[in-house]
Amino acid sequence: MGLFGTVVGMIEIFGSQPTGTATGGNPAELAHGISVALYNTAFGLIVAIPSLIFWRYFRGRVDEYLLTLELSAEHLARHLNHLRK
């Protein structure tokens, strides 16, 4: 969402610049508009990076539980197969 907001902000900034003038617009105004548009990216990264860290941590725990469950199921299947014979 942060990147989307930045792109939309950039489109608005460059779209609002007057065309056909000799100077091409105010560079300070353009730089300020770009810095404001980049806030979207910064806030998006503030949310995305911790989310990714927590996701990786919890995904690792789920994978660990899944491996334990698979090994236990295999052990149970061998035990039941042994009892059947």
N, C-alpha and C positions, 0 to 999 in steps of 0.2 A: 504494500500500500504506500510505503514511503517513496519508492521509486516512481510509482504511478503519480503521486502528488507532485513530485519534482518535475516529471515530464509535462504534466498539465500546467504547472507554474511557468516552465520555460516557454511553452507554446503561447501562453498569455503574455509573457514579457516581450517576446520577439514579435508577436502579433500586434501589440499595442504601439510599437515603435512607428513613428511617422515615416512614410516612404515618399520618395520624390524630393526630399529636402536636400540641400547641399551638405548640411552637417551630419545628417543621418541619425539624429537624436542625441540625448544627453548621456555620455558614458557613465557618469556617476549614478544616474538613475537606473541605468541598465545593470550596473554592478550591484546596486542595492537590491534590485528585483531578483537577481540571480542568488544572492546570499539568502534572501528570504525563502526562495524556492528550495534551496538546499536544506533548510530546516526539516522538511518532510523526510528527506533521506536520513538525516541524523536521528530523528525520532523513530523512524523505521528500524534503524540499526540498534537503537537502544532497546527496542522490544525483541528484535529477531535474535540477537546474540545470546542473551540469557535464556531465551526459549529453546534455542538449539542446544545449549549446554544441558539444560534440564531434560530435554528429550533424549539426548545421548545417554545420560545417566540412567534414566528410567528404562530406556530400551535395553541397556546392558543388563539391568536387573531382570527384566522380562526374559531375555535370552538365557540368563543363568537358570531361572526357574524352569524354563522350557527344557533345557538340557537335563536338569535333574529329573523332571517328569518323564522324559523319554528314556533315560537310563533306568528309572524305577519300573516303567512299563515293560521294558525289555527283560529286566530281572524277573518280574512277575510272570511274564510269558514263558520264560525258560523254566521257572519253578512249576507252573501249571502243566507244561509239556512233560516235565519229569514225572509228575504225579500221575499223569495219564498212562504212562508206559508200565 
